[in-house]
Amino acid sequence: MRKGFTLLELIVVIIIVGVLATLGFTQYGAMIEKSRGAEAKAICGDIRKLAAAYRLERGTVTGVIASDLNIGTSTDQIPSTCSQSSHYFSYSVAAADPTITITATRCGTGTGKTPGSTNAGTIVLTTNLTTGVDSWTGTGVWH
């Protein structure tokens, strides 16, 4: 009576573990990117609140510019370009009262907060400030 495993059994187990590890690493990367997308969605929500306050104060969001909503290139602002190393996304706005569209664009490799991404894509929040209805769209793994 022999005790132990045959070489074939060990090879099969190693192959199965290898396949499972490969799947796990792929899913891990996707989950990390989704968490970065959650950060972008939170910042888009903050920008939406600033836009609502702007409209409440001025009666319209037509003519609003990024700096009115704390979006710019200063280190204490929400980044408008990927040249800042504090965020994974850059942000822009477009407004036509009562609607404002906020776009978060994923910074690529070598730009923005490390690590950059080879997954180019956007997260877009369109809000009607009169009705309060939000619409999320975008491209990439984040929506």
Backbone bond lengths (Angstrom), bond angles and torsions (degrees), N, CA, C in turn:
res aa  C-N    CA-C-N  psi(-1)  N-CA   C-N-CA  omega(-1)  CA-C   N-CA-C  phi
1 M - - - 1.431 - - 1.532 108.60 -
2 R 1.363 116.48 120.35 1.464 120.87 -179.26 1.511 110.19 -95.15
3 K 1.312 115.42 144.60 1.459 120.94 176.52 1.530 107.86 -111.80
4 G 1.334 116.91 145.35 1.466 120.23 178.10 1.521 111.31 116.65
5 F 1.322 114.18 -176.65 1.459 121.87 -177.59 1.522 109.37 -109.68
6 T 1.304 115.01 151.42 1.456 118.84 175.69 1.529 108.41 -81.95
7 L 1.309 116.97 163.70 1.459 122.27 179.11 1.524 110.37 -61.37
8 L 1.300 118.36 -38.45 1.459 122.68 179.20 1.531 111.22 -63.13
9 E 1.308 117.95 -42.83 1.465 121.30 178.17 1.522 110.62 -62.89
10 L 1.322 117.87 -41.88 1.466 121.26 179.04 1.525 111.08 -64.72
11 I 1.334 117.50 -40.86 1.465 120.60 179.16 1.528 110.47 -64.37
12 V 1.326 118.30 -41.74 1.465 121.50 178.61 1.525 110.35 -61.87
13 V 1.295 118.06 -43.37 1.467 121.77 179.33 1.531 110.24 -64.11
14 I 1.317 118.19 -43.02 1.464 121.47 179.37 1.530 110.69 -63.04
15 I 1.326 117.45 -40.25 1.470 120.49 178.25 1.525 110.27 -64.51
16 I 1.308 117.87 -44.34 1.469 121.45 179.90 1.526 110.40 -62.43
17 V 1.305 118.12 -44.91 1.470 121.70 178.75 1.531 110.03 -62.93
18 G 1.323 116.56 -39.84 1.468 120.23 178.29 1.513 112.72 -62.61
19 V 1.314 117.31 -43.11 1.466 121.62 178.81 1.528 109.93 -64.60
20 L 1.311 117.49 -45.18 1.468 120.76 179.01 1.521 111.52 -63.28
21 A 1.313 118.05 -39.54 1.464 121.42 178.44 1.526 110.67 -65.14
22 T 1.315 117.18 -41.15 1.464 120.71 178.49 1.521 110.70 -61.54
23 L 1.310 117.35 -45.22 1.464 121.15 177.88 1.525 110.99 -63.27
24 G 1.305 116.15 -40.09 1.466 120.45 179.97 1.513 112.22 -63.92
25 F 1.319 118.21 -43.35 1.464 120.99 179.57 1.518 111.34 -65.96
26 T 1.323 117.62 -37.77 1.458 121.29 178.03 1.525 110.19 -63.60
27 Q 1.312 117.10 -46.70 1.459 121.17 179.77 1.531 111.39 -66.76
28 Y 1.312 116.79 -34.68 1.460 120.66 178.75 1.531 110.47 -62.17
29 G 1.327 116.54 -45.08 1.459 120.43 178.53 1.520 111.99 -61.52
30 A 1.324 116.45 -41.89 1.470 120.64 179.12 1.530 110.84 -64.59
31 M 1.317 117.63 -39.24 1.467 120.53 179.39 1.534 111.64 -68.06
32 I 1.319 116.71 -36.92 1.470 119.97 176.60 1.528 109.65 -62.45
33 E 1.333 117.71 -44.86 1.472 120.71 178.54 1.518 111.35 -63.30
34 K 1.324 117.82 -38.35 1.467 120.09 178.12 1.533 110.84 -64.36
35 S 1.326 117.23 -36.86 1.464 119.30 178.43 1.528 110.59 -66.91
36 R 1.315 117.25 -34.37 1.465 120.17 175.56 1.521 110.08 -67.16
37 G 1.324 116.31 -34.32 1.456 120.34 175.26 1.515 112.11 -65.49
38 A 1.318 117.29 -34.14 1.464 120.89 177.12 1.527 110.23 -63.98
39 E 1.333 116.40 -37.39 1.462 120.04 175.53 1.526 110.39 -61.45
40 A 1.329 116.97 -43.37 1.462 121.55 179.62 1.528 110.91 -64.34
41 K 1.325 117.01 -40.58 1.460 119.95 179.11 1.525 111.18 -64.09
42 A 1.319 116.83 -38.18 1.467 120.39 177.57 1.529 110.72 -64.27
43 I 1.318 116.31 -42.16 1.465 119.63 179.83 1.527 110.24 -68.02
44 C 1.339 118.16 -38.40 1.466 120.83 175.20 1.533 110.16 -60.05
45 G 1.318 117.41 -39.00 1.462 121.31 176.30 1.523 111.92 -63.29
46 D 1.344 116.58 -39.10 1.463 120.40 176.79 1.527 110.90 -64.12
47 I 1.331 116.17 -42.12 1.468 120.39 178.31 1.525 110.10 -63.56
48 R 1.340 116.94 -39.67 1.466 121.02 177.45 1.534 110.56 -59.14
49 K 1.332 116.92 -42.44 1.470 120.16 178.48 1.524 111.11 -63.31
50 L 1.323 116.34 -41.10 1.467 119.97 177.51 1.528 110.89 -64.15
51 A 1.336 117.58 -38.02 1.460 121.54 178.39 1.527 110.73 -66.54
52 A 1.327 116.64 -39.97 1.471 119.97 177.86 1.527 110.64 -63.93
53 A 1.325 116.96 -41.08 1.468 120.52 177.67 1.529 110.37 -65.42
54 Y 1.324 116.94 -40.24 1.469 121.64 177.79 1.523 110.15 -60.59
55 R 1.336 116.34 -45.24 1.473 120.60 -179.57 1.523 111.16 -66.83
56 L 1.309 116.82 -38.64 1.463 120.70 178.37 1.525 110.55 -62.66
57 E 1.322 116.29 -39.93 1.468 121.28 -178.55 1.530 112.22 -73.87
58 R 1.344 117.16 -40.12 1.468 120.67 -172.67 1.532 113.80 -106.85
59 G 1.321 117.75 -11.85 1.457 120.76 179.26 1.516 114.54 86.31
60 T 1.331 118.02 -5.30 1.454 122.16 -179.44 1.530 109.75 -158.55
61 V 1.332 115.68 157.66 1.464 119.29 171.06 1.523 110.69 -110.81
62 T 1.344 116.21 -0.63 1.457 119.11 175.44 1.520 108.20 -62.37
63 G 1.312 116.05 129.76 1.462 120.38 -179.23 1.518 114.48 90.31
64 V 1.332 117.30 -2.27 1.461 119.66 178.35 1.528 108.05 -65.11
65 I 1.316 116.29 140.81 1.461 120.71 176.13 1.533 108.35 -117.81
66 A 1.315 115.01 164.54 1.467 120.60 -174.03 1.522 112.31 -55.10
67 S 1.321 117.36 -41.19 1.468 119.30 -177.16 1.530 111.71 -66.07
68 D 1.328 118.49 -25.32 1.470 121.12 175.65 1.526 111.44 -65.34
69 L 1.343 116.63 -22.65 1.458 122.25 -177.85 1.527 111.69 -110.34
70 N 1.313 116.21 24.27 1.472 123.58 177.24 1.526 112.66 64.00
71 I 1.328 116.92 31.31 1.461 121.85 175.62 1.520 107.15 -107.66
72 G 1.318 116.73 125.50 1.460 119.78 -179.45 1.507 111.93 -174.70
73 T 1.327 115.77 -158.47 1.462 120.64 -176.21 1.528 112.85 -107.13
74 S 1.310 117.92 -3.66 1.463 120.84 177.39 1.528 109.38 -71.43
75 T 1.323 116.61 151.38 1.466 120.16 -177.23 1.524 112.90 -65.83
76 D 1.326 118.71 -21.13 1.464 120.47 179.44 1.531 112.44 -94.88
77 Q 1.347 116.87 8.54 1.457 121.06 179.07 1.522 110.72 -109.87
78 I 1.323 115.07 163.16 1.460 121.65 171.88 1.527 105.69 -69.03
79 P 1.331 119.12 131.35 1.471 119.87 -171.40 1.530 114.42 -70.55
80 S 1.329 114.96 133.92 1.465 120.60 175.68 1.524 111.30 -94.85
81 T 1.330 116.36 -12.17 1.464 121.09 177.31 1.526 108.50 -134.93
82 C 1.303 115.69 168.53 1.467 120.55 179.05 1.525 111.91 -87.71
83 S 1.322 117.37 13.09 1.464 119.57 179.96 1.526 112.02 -77.45
84 Q 1.331 117.25 -17.30 1.456 120.08 177.45 1.524 110.03 -83.50
85 S 1.305 116.50 142.53 1.466 119.73 -178.21 1.524 112.22 -99.15
86 S 1.326 117.55 23.06 1.460 120.59 -177.29 1.528 113.86 -104.95
87 H 1.333 118.08 -9.27 1.460 121.50 -176.38 1.531 110.96 -138.41
88 Y 1.343 115.58 155.71 1.455 122.26 177.23 1.528 112.30 -86.94
89 F 1.332 117.89 -15.07 1.459 123.36 -177.34 1.522 109.96 -128.92
90 S 1.329 116.36 156.35 1.463 121.74 167.49 1.529 106.56 -109.44
91 Y 1.332 117.01 158.34 1.459 120.98 -170.68 1.526 111.07 -129.67
92 S 1.330 115.48 147.05 1.462 121.50 175.69 1.525 108.23 -145.89
93 V 1.344 115.31 161.10 1.461 120.49 179.66 1.522 110.26 -133.34
94 A 1.316 114.38 152.37 1.460 122.52 171.37 1.521 106.09 -140.07
95 A 1.337 116.21 136.02 1.462 118.78 -175.10 1.519 111.40 -135.79
96 A 1.320 114.24 141.42 1.458 123.89 170.53 1.520 104.66 -146.00
97 D 1.315 116.25 102.57 1.459 122.50 -170.99 1.522 111.72 -45.62
98 P 1.296 120.32 130.97 1.461 129.04 7.15 1.532 113.75 -98.00
99 T 1.331 117.47 17.06 1.459 120.72 -174.57 1.517 110.96 -103.58
100 I 1.327 115.01 138.60 1.468 120.65 173.71 1.524 107.81 -128.26
101 T 1.324 115.33 137.60 1.461 121.95 179.40 1.520 108.30 -116.02
102 I 1.315 116.08 122.31 1.467 122.87 -179.24 1.522 107.09 -111.37
103 T 1.327 116.70 126.45 1.460 121.46 -178.07 1.514 109.92 -118.44
104 A 1.319 116.66 126.08 1.461 123.54 173.30 1.524 106.97 -106.53
105 T 1.337 116.72 122.64 1.462 121.97 -178.13 1.519 108.75 -112.81
106 R 1.336 116.83 126.62 1.473 122.09 -177.77 1.518 110.10 -66.72
107 C 1.320 115.87 128.52 1.463 121.74 176.67 1.525 109.39 -71.19
108 G 1.311 116.13 142.80 1.460 121.21 -177.80 1.518 112.29 -86.15
109 T 1.305 115.55 -177.72 1.456 122.78 179.47 1.525 109.55 -60.11
110 G 1.317 116.32 131.43 1.460 120.71 178.90 1.515 114.09 87.14
111 T 1.339 117.91 -1.51 1.469 121.13 178.03 1.513 108.92 -129.57
112 G 1.321 115.80 159.61 1.459 120.06 178.57 1.515 111.74 67.51
113 K 1.313 114.61 -163.21 1.462 121.32 -179.42 1.523 110.00 -70.19
114 T 1.294 116.78 137.93 1.461 122.15 -179.73 1.527 109.68 -75.47
115 P 1.300 120.93 136.35 1.455 125.86 -0.19 1.510 111.26 -86.47
116 G 1.328 115.60 147.82 1.453 121.15 172.18 1.518 108.79 -72.02
117 S 1.306 115.61 -177.01 1.461 118.56 -176.70 1.517 111.42 -130.55
118 T 1.308 115.30 145.28 1.455 120.34 170.20 1.526 109.54 -89.93
119 N 1.338 116.64 -4.99 1.465 122.43 178.07 1.526 109.16 -89.55
120 A 1.325 116.54 85.97 1.456 119.07 178.01 1.520 108.52 -67.70
121 G 1.300 116.20 144.60 1.457 119.01 178.56 1.509 111.38 173.68
122 T 1.313 115.32 174.36 1.457 121.56 -177.97 1.523 110.63 -136.26
123 I 1.307 113.75 159.61 1.457 122.81 168.59 1.518 104.92 -124.22
124 V 1.322 117.16 126.09 1.464 121.19 -175.87 1.523 109.22 -122.24
125 L 1.333 115.39 125.93 1.461 122.43 175.30 1.521 107.92 -112.43
126 T 1.328 116.33 119.09 1.459 121.36 175.37 1.525 107.01 -111.67
127 T 1.323 115.70 124.08 1.458 121.18 -176.03 1.519 110.59 -124.80
128 N 1.315 116.25 132.62 1.452 121.74 170.11 1.528 105.55 -93.44
129 L 1.313 116.93 111.16 1.462 121.15 -174.21 1.526 112.78 -74.39
130 T 1.326 117.85 -13.18 1.462 120.84 175.79 1.518 110.44 -80.57
131 T 1.321 116.21 -48.46 1.465 120.20 -177.08 1.531 112.64 -91.30
132 G 1.328 117.39 -19.85 1.457 120.96 -177.76 1.519 113.77 78.53
133 V 1.328 117.38 14.28 1.459 121.57 -178.48 1.531 109.32 -85.33
134 D 1.329 115.31 126.98 1.461 122.35 178.61 1.517 109.97 -104.77
135 S 1.329 115.17 147.76 1.457 121.33 175.12 1.530 107.92 -135.23
136 W 1.336 116.42 121.45 1.457 122.11 178.87 1.523 109.02 -102.43
137 T 1.321 116.67 129.76 1.453 122.21 173.60 1.526 107.40 -139.39
138 G 1.307 116.39 -176.92 1.447 119.26 176.02 1.512 112.14 152.74
139 T 1.316 114.13 -175.84 1.448 121.56 178.47 1.518 108.11 -130.54
140 G 1.307 116.98 159.56 1.458 120.41 -179.48 1.514 111.75 97.06
141 V 1.325 115.98 -166.33 1.462 121.45 -174.68 1.521 113.20 -86.39
142 W 1.321 118.42 2.35 1.465 120.59 -168.89 1.503 114.88 -92.69
143 H 1.289 119.61 -19.75 1.469 119.01 -174.94 1.507 112.22 -98.78
